[in-house]
Amino acid sequence: MAKFNGFGGGGANMAQLMRQAQKMQQDMLAAQENLKNTEFTAQAGGGMVEVTLTGDKKIVSLKIKPEAVDPDDVEMLEDLIVAALQEGFNLVDKESQAAMGPYAGMLGGLN
């Protein structure tokens, strides 16, 4: 029997590899779905602005304490909103890397 690149007559091994790949794909999809359904809350300005978003970075809510609203300093409020959103996105990214990290190496480092 001829071998091709060191593989020959490995039908059973190939079937096992395919099952493992399918399981990995199912696990990865479950991890993505779990992340998508998880909510993350971040704050800025000592809690003056609070944002909640999902794992797929959809904004669920934005709360602003009344004392954060100063008509003479709208720029500060804008900065607090941006900071809270960025912190929320960072939380999602960190959790996404933790959840999907085990699969990245199996996908050739592409995630």
N, C-alpha and C positions, 0 to 999 in steps of 0.2 A: 504494500500500500504506500502510495507516495504521500509525502508530507509537504505541506505548504506553510512556510514560515513557522515551522515547528508545531503546526496544528494538523492532526491527521486522525480521522476516525473518531472525532470527538463529539458525536451527535448527542450523547447523554450530557456531556459537559456543556455543550452549547445550549441545550434545553434548560439546564440548571442556571446558566448565566442569564438566559432570557427571563426566567422566573425571578431571579434576584433583581434584574433591571426593572421589571414590572413592579415588584414590591417597593423598590426604591422610588419609582415614579409615584406610586400611590402614597407613600409616606411623605414625599416632598409636596404633593398636592394637598394632603391633609395639613401639613405644617403651614402652607400658604393660606389655606382657608382659615385655620386657627388664628393666624396673625391678622388676617383681614377682619375677623370678628372681634378682635381685641381692641379695647379703647385705651388711649393714653392721655393723661392730663399733665399739662405743664403750666408753670406760672412765671410771671415776670413782675418786677417791682414789688417784691415782698408779698405777692398774692393780689396785687392791684388789678392785674389782668390774668385771666385763666383761660386756657384753650383746651378743648378735648377733641381728639381726632382718632380715627380708626387706623388700623395697621396698614391700610392701603391709602393713607394720607388724605382721607376725606374729613373735613371739619364737621364735627358734630355740634359743638357749642363754643361760644365765646362769651365770657363773662367779664364785665368791667365794673369795678366798684365805683360808686358815685364820686368818691373823693379823688379818683384818678382823672376825672373830667374837669379840666381847667380851661375855659374858653380862651384864656390868654396864653396857654401853652399847649396847643394842639399837637405840636411836634413831639412833646414828651409822650403823649398818649399813643401816637403813631409808633414811636420807638418801642414802647412797651408791648404793643400788639405784635410787632415784627419779632421782638425778642421771645415772646411766648410761643409764637408759631415756630420759630426756628428751634427752640428747645423741644417742642413737641415732635418736630420732624427728626431731630437728633435721637430722641427716645425711640421712635419707630425704626430708624435706621439701625440703631444698636441692637434692638430686639430682632430685627429681620436678619442681621448678620449672625446673631446667636442661633436663631431657629434654622436658617438655611445653610449655615456654615458646614455642617457635616456633608451636605450634598455638593458643595462647590468643588471639592477636590475630585469627586466622582464625575463631575461634568467638565473636567479639564480646566478648572479654575474659572469657568464662566458662570456668573450669577447675575 
